[in-house]
Amino acid sequence: MTRQEAIERWKVLSETVFWAEEAIREKWDERLHTAPSMNREEQRQFAQEYFTAVATEIVSKISDEQLAAME
């Protein structure tokens, strides 16, 4: 893979995450604003919950057939 191909691949991934975050923003906005006041362990746990929510949003747009084809 060339550097440019890697950039293009990451660009697609970044865009996917961006739009997933946009889709869940309203539900998470208040909690995101309180994250800086959390201690490190709470921030780590919160981040994992947020990443799961983003991943869930992304996967919700993929059909079972598409998921099976990814194996």
Gaussian input, Z-matrix of N, CA and C with variables (Angstrom, degrees):
# hf/3-21g

backbone

0 1
 N
 C     1     B1
 C     2     B2     1     A1
 N     3     B3     2     A2     1     D1
 C     4     B4     3     A3     2     D2
 C     5     B5     4     A4     3     D3
 N     6     B6     5     A5     4     D4
 C     7     B7     6     A6     5     D5
 C     8     B8     7     A7     6     D6
 N     9     B9     8     A8     7     D7
 C    10    B10     9     A9     8     D8
 C    11    B11    10    A10     9     D9
 N    12    B12    11    A11    10    D10
 C    13    B13    12    A12    11    D11
 C    14    B14    13    A13    12    D12
 N    15    B15    14    A14    13    D13
 C    16    B16    15    A15    14    D14
 C    17    B17    16    A16    15    D15
 N    18    B18    17    A17    16    D16
 C    19    B19    18    A18    17    D17
 C    20    B20    19    A19    18    D18
 N    21    B21    20    A20    19    D19
 C    22    B22    21    A21    20    D20
 C    23    B23    22    A22    21    D21
 N    24    B24    23    A23    22    D22
 C    25    B25    24    A24    23    D23
 C    26    B26    25    A25    24    D24
 N    27    B27    26    A26    25    D25
 C    28    B28    27    A27    26    D26
 C    29    B29    28    A28    27    D27
 N    30    B30    29    A29    28    D28
 C    31    B31    30    A30    29    D29
 C    32    B32    31    A31    30    D30
 N    33    B33    32    A32    31    D31
 C    34    B34    33    A33    32    D32
 C    35    B35    34    A34    33    D33
 N    36    B36    35    A35    34    D34
 C    37    B37    36    A36    35    D35
 C    38    B38    37    A37    36    D36
 N    39    B39    38    A38    37    D37
 C    40    B40    39    A39    38    D38
 C    41    B41    40    A40    39    D39
 N    42    B42    41    A41    40    D40
 C    43    B43    42    A42    41    D41
 C    44    B44    43    A43    42    D42
 N    45    B45    44    A44    43    D43
 C    46    B46    45    A45    44    D44
 C    47    B47    46    A46    45    D45
 N    48    B48    47    A47    46    D46
 C    49    B49    48    A48    47    D47
 C    50    B50    49    A49    48    D48
 N    51    B51    50    A50    49    D49
 C    52    B52    51    A51    50    D50
 C    53    B53    52    A52    51    D51
 N    54    B54    53    A53    52    D52
 C    55    B55    54    A54    53    D53
 C    56    B56    55    A55    54    D54
 N    57    B57    56    A56    55    D55
 C    58    B58    57    A57    56    D56
 C    59    B59    58    A58    57    D57
 N    60    B60    59    A59    58    D58
 C    61    B61    60    A60    59    D59
 C    62    B62    61    A61    60    D60
 N    63    B63    62    A62    61    D61
 C    64    B64    63    A63    62    D62
 C    65    B65    64    A64    63    D63
 N    66    B66    65    A65    64    D64
 C    67    B67    66    A66    65    D65
 C    68    B68    67    A67    66    D66
 N    69    B69    68    A68    67    D67
 C    70    B70    69    A69    68    D68
 C    71    B71    70    A70    69    D69
 N    72    B72    71    A71    70    D70
 C    73    B73    72    A72    71    D71
 C    74    B74    73    A73    72    D72
 N    75    B75    74    A74    73    D73
 C    76    B76    75    A75    74    D74
 C    77    B77    76    A76    75    D75
 N    78    B78    77    A77    76    D76
 C    79    B79    78    A78    77    D77
 C    80    B80    79    A79    78    D78
 N    81    B81    80    A80    79    D79
 C    82    B82    81    A81    80    D80
 C    83    B83    82    A82    81    D81
 N    84    B84    83    A83    82    D82
 C    85    B85    84    A84    83    D83
 C    86    B86    85    A85    84    D84
 N    87    B87    86    A86    85    D85
 C    88    B88    87    A87    86    D86
 C    89    B89    88    A88    87    D87
 N    90    B90    89    A89    88    D88
 C    91    B91    90    A90    89    D89
 C    92    B92    91    A91    90    D90
 N    93    B93    92    A92    91    D91
 C    94    B94    93    A93    92    D92
 C    95    B95    94    A94    93    D93
 N    96    B96    95    A95    94    D94
 C    97    B97    96    A96    95    D95
 C    98    B98    97    A97    96    D96
 N    99    B99    98    A98    97    D97
 C   100   B100    99    A99    98    D98
 C   101   B101   100   A100    99    D99
 N   102   B102   101   A101   100   D100
 C   103   B103   102   A102   101   D101
 C   104   B104   103   A103   102   D102
 N   105   B105   104   A104   103   D103
 C   106   B106   105   A105   104   D104
 C   107   B107   106   A106   105   D105
 N   108   B108   107   A107   106   D106
 C   109   B109   108   A108   107   D107
 C   110   B110   109   A109   108   D108
 N   111   B111   110   A110   109   D109
 C   112   B112   111   A111   110   D110
 C   113   B113   112   A112   111   D111
 N   114   B114   113   A113   112   D112
 C   115   B115   114   A114   113   D113
 C   116   B116   115   A115   114   D114
 N   117   B117   116   A116   115   D115
 C   118   B118   117   A117   116   D116
 C   119   B119   118   A118   117   D117
 N   120   B120   119   A119   118   D118
 C   121   B121   120   A120   119   D119
 C   122   B122   121   A121   120   D120
 N   123   B123   122   A122   121   D121
 C   124   B124   123   A123   122   D122
 C   125   B125   124   A124   123   D123
 N   126   B126   125   A125   124   D124
 C   127   B127   126   A126   125   D125
 C   128   B128   127   A127   126   D126
 N   129   B129   128   A128   127   D127
 C   130   B130   129   A129   128   D128
 C   131   B131   130   A130   129   D129
 N   132   B132   131   A131   130   D130
 C   133   B133   132   A132   131   D131
 C   134   B134   133   A133   132   D132
 N   135   B135   134   A134   133   D133
 C   136   B136   135   A135   134   D134
 C   137   B137   136   A136   135   D135
 N   138   B138   137   A137   136   D136
 C   139   B139   138   A138   137   D137
 C   140   B140   139   A139   138   D138
 N   141   B141   140   A140   139   D139
 C   142   B142   141   A141   140   D140
 C   143   B143   142   A142   141   D141
 N   144   B144   143   A143   142   D142
 C   145   B145   144   A144   143   D143
 C   146   B146   145   A145   144   D144
 N   147   B147   146   A146   145   D145
 C   148   B148   147   A147   146   D146
 C   149   B149   148   A148   147   D147
 N   150   B150   149   A149   148   D148
 C   151   B151   150   A150   149   D149
 C   152   B152   151   A151   150   D150
 N   153   B153   152   A152   151   D151
 C   154   B154   153   A153   152   D152
 C   155   B155   154   A154   153   D153
 N   156   B156   155   A155   154   D154
 C   157   B157   156   A156   155   D155
 C   158   B158   157   A157   156   D156
 N   159   B159   158   A158   157   D157
 C   160   B160   159   A159   158   D158
 C   161   B161   160   A160   159   D159
 N   162   B162   161   A161   160   D160
 C   163   B163   162   A162   161   D161
 C   164   B164   163   A163   162   D162
 N   165   B165   164   A164   163   D163
 C   166   B166   165   A165   164   D164
 C   167   B167   166   A166   165   D165
 N   168   B168   167   A167   166   D166
 C   169   B169   168   A168   167   D167
 C   170   B170   169   A169   168   D168
 N   171   B171   170   A170   169   D169
 C   172   B172   171   A171   170   D170
 C   173   B173   172   A172   171   D171
 N   174   B174   173   A173   172   D172
 C   175   B175   174   A174   173   D173
 C   176   B176   175   A175   174   D174
 N   177   B177   176   A176   175   D175
 C   178   B178   177   A177   176   D176
 C   179   B179   178   A178   177   D177
 N   180   B180   179   A179   178   D178
 C   181   B181   180   A180   179   D179
 C   182   B182   181   A181   180   D180
 N   183   B183   182   A182   181   D181
 C   184   B184   183   A183   182   D182
 C   185   B185   184   A184   183   D183
 N   186   B186   185   A185   184   D184
 C   187   B187   186   A186   185   D185
 C   188   B188   187   A187   186   D186
 N   189   B189   188   A188   187   D187
 C   190   B190   189   A189   188   D188
 C   191   B191   190   A190   189   D189
 N   192   B192   191   A191   190   D190
 C   193   B193   192   A192   191   D191
 C   194   B194   193   A193   192   D192
 N   195   B195   194   A194   193   D193
 C   196   B196   195   A195   194   D194
 C   197   B197   196   A196   195   D195
 N   198   B198   197   A197   196   D196
 C   199   B199   198   A198   197   D197
 C   200   B200   199   A199   198   D198
 N   201   B201   200   A200   199   D199
 C   202   B202   201   A201   200   D200
 C   203   B203   202   A202   201   D201
 N   204   B204   203   A203   202   D202
 C   205   B205   204   A204   203   D203
 C   206   B206   205   A205   204   D204
 N   207   B207   206   A206   205   D205
 C   208   B208   207   A207   206   D206
 C   209   B209   208   A208   207   D207
 N   210   B210   209   A209   208   D208
 C   211   B211   210   A210   209   D209
 C   212   B212   211   A211   210   D210

   B1=1.4522
   B2=1.5270
   B3=1.2892
   B4=1.4616
   B5=1.5299
   B6=1.3084
   B7=1.4645
   B8=1.5314
   B9=1.3226
   B10=1.4655
   B11=1.5268
   B12=1.3211
   B13=1.4627
   B14=1.5309
   B15=1.3177
   B16=1.4669
   B17=1.5241
   B18=1.3182
   B19=1.4749
   B20=1.5183
   B21=1.3158
   B22=1.4669
   B23=1.5264
   B24=1.3272
   B25=1.4625
   B26=1.5263
   B27=1.3346
   B28=1.4708
   B29=1.5188
   B30=1.3139
   B31=1.4594
   B32=1.5357
   B33=1.3136
   B34=1.4676
   B35=1.5275
   B36=1.3303
   B37=1.4620
   B38=1.5245
   B39=1.3147
   B40=1.4691
   B41=1.5168
   B42=1.3181
   B43=1.4687
   B44=1.5287
   B45=1.3090
   B46=1.4619
   B47=1.5250
   B48=1.3273
   B49=1.4647
   B50=1.5293
   B51=1.3145
   B52=1.4671
   B53=1.5234
   B54=1.3466
   B55=1.4578
   B56=1.5202
   B57=1.3315
   B58=1.4661
   B59=1.5245
   B60=1.3342
   B61=1.4684
   B62=1.5212
   B63=1.3114
   B64=1.4597
   B65=1.5354
   B66=1.3269
   B67=1.4621
   B68=1.5307
   B69=1.3270
   B70=1.4692
   B71=1.5241
   B72=1.3119
   B73=1.4640
   B74=1.5261
   B75=1.3166
   B76=1.4677
   B77=1.5304
   B78=1.3274
   B79=1.4604
   B80=1.5298
   B81=1.3205
   B82=1.4607
   B83=1.5295
   B84=1.3158
   B85=1.4666
   B86=1.5298
   B87=1.3189
   B88=1.4656
   B89=1.5286
   B90=1.3360
   B91=1.4671
   B92=1.5292
   B93=1.3189
   B94=1.4685
   B95=1.5282
   B96=1.3149
   B97=1.4703
   B98=1.5263
   B99=1.3164
   B100=1.4657
   B101=1.5274
   B102=1.3143
   B103=1.4744
   B104=1.5305
   B105=1.3422
   B106=1.4617
   B107=1.5315
   B108=1.3144
   B109=1.4692
   B110=1.5325
   B111=1.3201
   B112=1.4656
   B113=1.5193
   B114=1.3300
   B115=1.4598
   B116=1.5409
   B117=1.3206
   B118=1.4694
   B119=1.5223
   B120=1.3235
   B121=1.4676
   B122=1.5258
   B123=1.3302
   B124=1.4658
   B125=1.5272
   B126=1.3417
   B127=1.4612
   B128=1.5217
   B129=1.3410
   B130=1.4644
   B131=1.5230
   B132=1.3175
   B133=1.4646
   B134=1.5343
   B135=1.3260
   B136=1.4651
   B137=1.5256
   B138=1.3279
   B139=1.4632
   B140=1.5237
   B141=1.3287
   B142=1.4699
   B143=1.5287
   B144=1.3153
   B145=1.4623
   B146=1.5290
   B147=1.3265
   B148=1.4647
   B149=1.5243
   B150=1.3300
   B151=1.4620
   B152=1.5257
   B153=1.3270
   B154=1.4642
   B155=1.5240
   B156=1.3258
   B157=1.4624
   B158=1.5289
   B159=1.3308
   B160=1.4656
   B161=1.5302
   B162=1.3226
   B163=1.4668
   B164=1.5335
   B165=1.3211
   B166=1.4652
   B167=1.5217
   B168=1.3255
   B169=1.4652
   B170=1.5269
   B171=1.3158
   B172=1.4641
   B173=1.5294
   B174=1.3161
   B175=1.4641
   B176=1.5309
   B177=1.3260
   B178=1.4720
   B179=1.5258
   B180=1.3060
   B181=1.4623
   B182=1.5276
   B183=1.3406
   B184=1.4588
   B185=1.5236
   B186=1.3150
   B187=1.4695
   B188=1.5273
   B189=1.3340
   B190=1.4610
   B191=1.5301
   B192=1.3228
   B193=1.4618
   B194=1.5368
   B195=1.3175
   B196=1.4628
   B197=1.5252
   B198=1.3329
   B199=1.4599
   B200=1.5335
   B201=1.3200
   B202=1.4630
   B203=1.5255
   B204=1.3173
   B205=1.4674
   B206=1.5241
   B207=1.3286
   B208=1.4632
   B209=1.5237
   B210=1.3224
   B211=1.4664
   B212=1.5037
   A1=107.79
   A2=114.91
   A3=119.16
   A4=109.15
   A5=115.58
   A6=120.79
   A7=110.25
   A8=116.91
   A9=120.37
   A10=111.29
   A11=117.76
   A12=121.03
   A13=110.77
   A14=116.17
   A15=120.43
   A16=110.55
   A17=116.26
   A18=120.20
   A19=109.96
   A20=117.42
   A21=120.67
   A22=111.26
   A23=116.66
   A24=120.72
   A25=110.86
   A26=116.63
   A27=120.54
   A28=111.35
   A29=117.32
   A30=120.77
   A31=109.86
   A32=116.75
   A33=120.91
   A34=110.52
   A35=116.98
   A36=120.33
   A37=111.28
   A38=116.67
   A39=121.25
   A40=110.92
   A41=116.36
   A42=120.13
   A43=110.77
   A44=116.54
   A45=121.41
   A46=110.35
   A47=116.64
   A48=120.88
   A49=110.33
   A50=117.34
   A51=121.21
   A52=111.06
   A53=117.27
   A54=119.94
   A55=112.16
   A56=117.72
   A57=120.16
   A58=109.89
   A59=116.57
   A60=119.90
   A61=110.55
   A62=116.27
   A63=120.47
   A64=110.41
   A65=116.76
   A66=121.63
   A67=112.54
   A68=117.82
   A69=120.48
   A70=113.15
   A71=116.84
   A72=121.76
   A73=113.60
   A74=117.93
   A75=120.51
   A76=111.17
   A77=116.14
   A78=120.20
   A79=111.81
   A80=118.01
   A81=122.10
   A82=114.32
   A83=118.04
   A84=121.24
   A85=113.40
   A86=118.10
   A87=120.53
   A88=111.17
   A89=116.45
   A90=120.02
   A91=111.31
   A92=117.02
   A93=119.88
   A94=110.74
   A95=115.95
   A96=119.62
   A97=112.76
   A98=117.19
   A99=119.71
   A100=112.81
   A101=117.03
   A102=120.79
   A103=113.87
   A104=120.00
   A105=118.44
   A106=114.36
   A107=117.01
   A108=119.36
   A109=112.81
   A110=116.86
   A111=120.85
   A112=110.43
   A113=115.75
   A114=117.90
   A115=108.56
   A116=117.18
   A117=121.63
   A118=113.16
   A119=116.69
   A120=119.86
   A121=110.67
   A122=116.91
   A123=120.56
   A124=110.52
   A125=116.99
   A126=120.53
   A127=111.42
   A128=116.05
   A129=120.21
   A130=110.60
   A131=116.10
   A132=120.90
   A133=110.66
   A134=116.66
   A135=121.41
   A136=110.31
   A137=116.53
   A138=120.34
   A139=110.84
   A140=117.03
   A141=120.44
   A142=111.05
   A143=117.77
   A144=121.66
   A145=110.68
   A146=115.72
   A147=120.58
   A148=110.71
   A149=117.15
   A150=120.59
   A151=110.73
   A152=117.00
   A153=120.72
   A154=110.57
   A155=116.86
   A156=120.89
   A157=111.11
   A158=116.71
   A159=120.78
   A160=109.74
   A161=117.08
   A162=121.07
   A163=110.64
   A164=116.91
   A165=121.07
   A166=110.45
   A167=116.74
   A168=121.29
   A169=110.47
   A170=117.02
   A171=120.76
   A172=110.01
   A173=117.16
   A174=121.18
   A175=111.36
   A176=116.78
   A177=119.35
   A178=112.09
   A179=117.25
   A180=121.96
   A181=112.55
   A182=116.34
   A183=121.65
   A184=108.77
   A185=116.74
   A186=120.29
   A187=110.64
   A188=115.08
   A189=120.39
   A190=110.59
   A191=116.54
   A192=120.74
   A193=110.91
   A194=116.21
   A195=120.46
   A196=110.68
   A197=116.58
   A198=120.32
   A199=110.35
   A200=116.66
   A201=120.52
   A202=110.96
   A203=116.70
   A204=120.87
   A205=112.16
   A206=117.77
   A207=122.09
   A208=112.37
   A209=117.71
   A210=120.54
   A211=111.92
   D1=134.65
   D2=178.07
   D3=-83.10
   D4=166.34
   D5=177.29
   D6=-59.90
   D7=-42.47
   D8=179.92
   D9=-64.84
   D10=-39.14
   D11=176.69
   D12=-63.77
   D13=-40.10
   D14=177.30
   D15=-63.38
   D16=-41.85
   D17=178.28
   D18=-61.88
   D19=-45.10
   D20=179.63
   D21=-62.23
   D22=-40.64
   D23=178.46
   D24=-63.18
   D25=-46.90
   D26=179.02
   D27=-66.84
   D28=-30.64
   D29=177.89
   D30=-63.06
   D31=-44.66
   D32=178.28
   D33=-63.66
   D34=-44.96
   D35=178.61
   D36=-61.55
   D37=-44.09
   D38=-179.69
   D39=-62.31
   D40=-41.82
   D41=179.45
   D42=-64.11
   D43=-40.90
   D44=178.57
   D45=-60.38
   D46=-46.70
   D47=178.82
   D48=-64.43
   D49=-42.49
   D50=179.73
   D51=-55.68
   D52=-49.80
   D53=-177.15
   D54=-70.94
   D55=-31.59
   D56=175.22
   D57=-65.89
   D58=-42.76
   D59=177.44
   D60=-61.84
   D61=-40.67
   D62=178.81
   D63=-60.73
   D64=-39.71
   D65=-178.41
   D66=-67.01
   D67=-31.12
   D68=-178.04
   D69=-102.37
   D70=-0.83
   D71=-173.43
   D72=-53.35
   D73=-46.57
   D74=-175.61
   D75=-58.34
   D76=-41.78
   D77=-179.06
   D78=-70.01
   D79=-31.87
   D80=-173.02
   D81=-102.37
   D82=-10.03
   D83=-171.37
   D84=-55.11
   D85=-48.69
   D86=-178.09
   D87=-62.47
   D88=-43.58
   D89=179.45
   D90=-65.69
   D91=-36.25
   D92=178.76
   D93=-62.42
   D94=-36.55
   D95=179.33
   D96=-70.33
   D97=-25.10
   D98=-179.73
   D99=-89.69
   D100=-12.58
   D101=-176.76
   D102=-55.25
   D103=-39.97
   D104=-179.23
   D105=-60.89
   D106=-24.42
   D107=-179.45
   D108=-86.51
   D109=-4.36
   D110=178.93
   D111=-78.30
   D112=154.97
   D113=173.21
   D114=-75.72
   D115=171.58
   D116=-173.62
   D117=-58.32
   D118=-42.09
   D119=-179.19
   D120=-67.11
   D121=-41.03
   D122=177.02
   D123=-64.12
   D124=-40.13
   D125=177.90
   D126=-63.49
   D127=-41.04
   D128=179.02
   D129=-62.53
   D130=-46.10
   D131=179.44
   D132=-64.96
   D133=-43.45
   D134=178.18
   D135=-60.41
   D136=-44.67
   D137=-179.96
   D138=-59.45
   D139=-42.65
   D140=178.81
   D141=-62.72
   D142=-40.32
   D143=177.34
   D144=-64.17
   D145=-42.43
   D146=179.96
   D147=-65.80
   D148=-45.11
   D149=179.07
   D150=-61.55
   D151=-37.70
   D152=176.82
   D153=-64.16
   D154=-41.24
   D155=178.81
   D156=-63.75
   D157=-41.88
   D158=178.12
   D159=-64.15
   D160=-47.23
   D161=-179.60
   D162=-62.63
   D163=-40.16
   D164=178.77
   D165=-62.23
   D166=-41.75
   D167=177.82
   D168=-61.96
   D169=-44.20
   D170=179.99
   D171=-62.65
   D172=-48.84
   D173=-176.84
   D174=-67.28
   D175=-26.81
   D176=179.86
   D177=-64.48
   D178=-18.00
   D179=-179.67
   D180=-93.19
   D181=2.02
   D182=-176.82
   D183=-110.25
   D184=130.35
   D185=179.86
   D186=-72.20
   D187=161.74
   D188=176.93
   D189=-60.58
   D190=-35.97
   D191=179.02
   D192=-65.16
   D193=-42.33
   D194=177.99
   D195=-64.97
   D196=-40.48
   D197=178.39
   D198=-62.72
   D199=-43.16
   D200=179.88
   D201=-62.95
   D202=-35.53
   D203=-179.62
   D204=-70.57
   D205=-18.18
   D206=-178.75
   D207=-78.28
   D208=-14.46
   D209=-176.27
   D210=-65.60

